[in-house]
Amino acid sequence: MAGKISPSNISTAGGAAGTATAALGSAAAEVAGEAAFNRQLAALTASSTKAAERDVELRVVSTELSTVKKVADERVQ
């Protein structure tokens, strides 16, 4: 009787294979999700860096305009 395969043994083996397949699918989805997250994080970092650079440029221009305005105001007085 030890050499015979019963329907319950087949069911157990099929269930284990299904569980293993689901685990592999879950792991693959997790890796794909992590990769997507890392891409989004890189895009956010790039956008943040661009915004910071633009902010510095705008501060420089604003400072220069203030300086020009002060000089013009002093000439008028």
Rosetta silent file (secondary structure, phi, psi, omega in degrees, C-alpha in Angstrom):
SEQUENCE: MAGKISPSNISTAGGAAGTATAALGSAAAEVAGEAAFNRQLAALTASSTKAAERDVELRVVSTELSTVKKVADERVQ
SCORE:     score description
SCORE:     0.000 S_00000001
   1 L     0.000  -20.072 -178.910    0.000    0.000    0.000 S_00000001
   2 L   -69.279  -26.714 -178.104    3.001    2.296    0.449 S_00000001
   3 L   -85.451   -7.967 -177.238    3.659    2.318   -3.308 S_00000001
   4 L   -87.790  145.527  176.959    0.141    3.382   -4.257 S_00000001
   5 L  -103.163  121.890  179.988   -0.799    7.001   -4.868 S_00000001
   6 L   -97.351  160.852  178.560   -4.141    7.948   -3.455 S_00000001
   7 H   -57.461  -32.601 -179.429   -6.239   10.938   -4.492 S_00000001
   8 H   -70.143  -33.939  177.011   -5.486   12.620   -1.173 S_00000001
   9 H   -67.887  -39.849  178.414   -1.707   12.370   -1.832 S_00000001
  10 H   -64.158  -42.279 -179.974   -2.181   13.878   -5.282 S_00000001
  11 H   -62.358  -42.770  179.435   -4.296   16.651   -3.792 S_00000001
  12 H   -64.172  -43.858  179.281   -1.639   17.401   -1.176 S_00000001
  13 H   -64.883  -42.018  178.098    1.111   17.476   -3.794 S_00000001
  14 H   -63.728  -39.859  177.786   -0.991   19.694   -6.041 S_00000001
  15 H   -64.769  -41.607  178.855   -1.723   22.021   -3.144 S_00000001
  16 H   -65.378  -40.841  178.637    1.970   22.249   -2.271 S_00000001
  17 H   -65.528  -40.198  177.889    2.853   22.967   -5.900 S_00000001
  18 H   -63.921  -40.298  178.339    0.136   25.614   -6.044 S_00000001
  19 H   -65.159  -41.984  178.982    1.438   27.184   -2.849 S_00000001
  20 H   -64.458  -41.853  178.456    4.999   27.202   -4.223 S_00000001
  21 H   -64.024  -42.618  178.738    3.800   28.757   -7.481 S_00000001
  22 H   -64.096  -39.255  178.807    1.841   31.395   -5.573 S_00000001
  23 H   -65.076  -41.213  177.381    4.899   32.136   -3.424 S_00000001
  24 H   -64.740  -42.128  177.775    7.057   32.564   -6.533 S_00000001
  25 H   -63.290  -39.629  178.526    4.435   34.800   -8.096 S_00000001
  26 H   -66.534  -41.341  178.393    4.226   36.821   -4.906 S_00000001
  27 H   -64.858  -41.044  178.565    8.010   37.163   -4.748 S_00000001
  28 H   -64.932  -41.033  178.491    8.126   38.253   -8.394 S_00000001
  29 H   -65.290  -37.647  178.543    5.373   40.796   -7.767 S_00000001
  30 H   -65.780  -42.481  178.249    7.266   42.089   -4.739 S_00000001
  31 H   -63.801  -43.783  178.913   10.467   42.481   -6.767 S_00000001
  32 H   -64.046  -41.396  177.778    8.535   44.241   -9.544 S_00000001
  33 H   -63.881  -40.676  179.009    6.834   46.478   -6.991 S_00000001
  34 H   -65.985  -39.584  178.397   10.157   47.305   -5.367 S_00000001
  35 H   -64.312  -42.462  178.772   11.663   48.147   -8.764 S_00000001
  36 H   -64.028  -41.475  178.266    8.714   50.418   -9.567 S_00000001
  37 H   -61.708  -43.794 -179.618    9.052   52.082   -6.168 S_00000001
  38 H   -64.667  -37.230  176.433   12.770   52.661   -6.731 S_00000001
  39 H   -64.804  -42.773  178.890   12.045   54.208  -10.159 S_00000001
  40 H   -64.764  -39.941  178.494    9.460   56.511   -8.613 S_00000001
  41 H   -64.068  -40.963  178.020   11.874   57.445   -5.836 S_00000001
  42 H   -64.914  -41.384  178.588   14.586   58.246   -8.391 S_00000001
  43 H   -64.919  -40.876  178.499   12.123   60.379  -10.391 S_00000001
  44 H   -64.596  -41.995  178.183   11.050   62.198   -7.232 S_00000001
  45 H   -62.278  -42.948  178.642   14.674   62.818   -6.272 S_00000001
  46 H   -63.517  -43.402  178.763   15.412   64.191   -9.739 S_00000001
  47 H   -64.176  -41.053  179.142   12.357   66.470   -9.597 S_00000001
  48 H   -64.030  -40.509  178.666   13.305   67.653   -6.130 S_00000001
  49 H   -64.944  -43.605  177.818   16.847   68.408   -7.268 S_00000001
  50 H   -61.142  -42.593 -179.989   15.563   70.365  -10.273 S_00000001
  51 H   -63.789  -40.727  178.871   13.191   72.321   -8.032 S_00000001
  52 H   -65.194  -41.376  177.296   16.011   73.148   -5.617 S_00000001
  53 H   -62.840  -43.179  179.491   18.230   74.315   -8.501 S_00000001
  54 H   -64.491  -39.348  178.535   15.409   76.445   -9.870 S_00000001
  55 H   -61.204  -42.750  178.447   14.798   77.916   -6.415 S_00000001
  56 H   -63.581  -43.743  178.405   18.454   78.961   -6.184 S_00000001
  57 H   -59.609  -44.070 -179.251   18.294   80.521   -9.663 S_00000001
  58 H   -66.454  -36.627  177.302   15.171   82.464   -8.721 S_00000001
  59 H   -65.668  -38.966  177.949   16.772   83.700   -5.494 S_00000001
  60 H   -63.275  -47.691  179.687   19.815   84.916   -7.430 S_00000001
  61 H   -61.921  -43.707  179.842   17.627   86.773   -9.928 S_00000001
  62 H   -61.612  -42.476  178.337   15.509   88.216   -7.136 S_00000001
  63 H   -63.392  -43.776  179.159   18.616   89.417   -5.290 S_00000001
  64 H   -62.743  -42.172  178.552   20.006   90.981   -8.464 S_00000001
  65 H   -65.155  -38.783  177.475   16.707   92.756   -9.148 S_00000001
  66 H   -63.198  -40.710  179.110   16.579   94.064   -5.589 S_00000001
  67 H   -63.860  -44.656  178.930   20.118   95.386   -5.972 S_00000001
  68 H   -62.330  -41.809  179.874   19.240   97.110   -9.249 S_00000001
  69 H   -63.710  -43.204  179.342   16.116   98.595   -7.677 S_00000001
  70 H   -61.449  -43.465  178.972   18.079   99.952   -4.708 S_00000001
  71 H   -62.512  -44.262  179.790   20.615  101.572   -7.030 S_00000001
  72 H   -63.761  -42.239  178.713   17.811  103.087   -9.136 S_00000001
  73 H   -62.754  -38.274  179.802   16.032  104.366   -6.012 S_00000001
  74 H   -68.299  -33.564  178.804   19.241  105.992   -4.766 S_00000001
  75 H   -69.308  -34.859 -178.417   19.713  107.746   -8.123 S_00000001
  76 H   -70.259  -36.319 -175.936   16.185  109.134   -7.975 S_00000001
  77 L   -70.664    0.000    0.000   16.613  110.605   -4.493 S_00000001
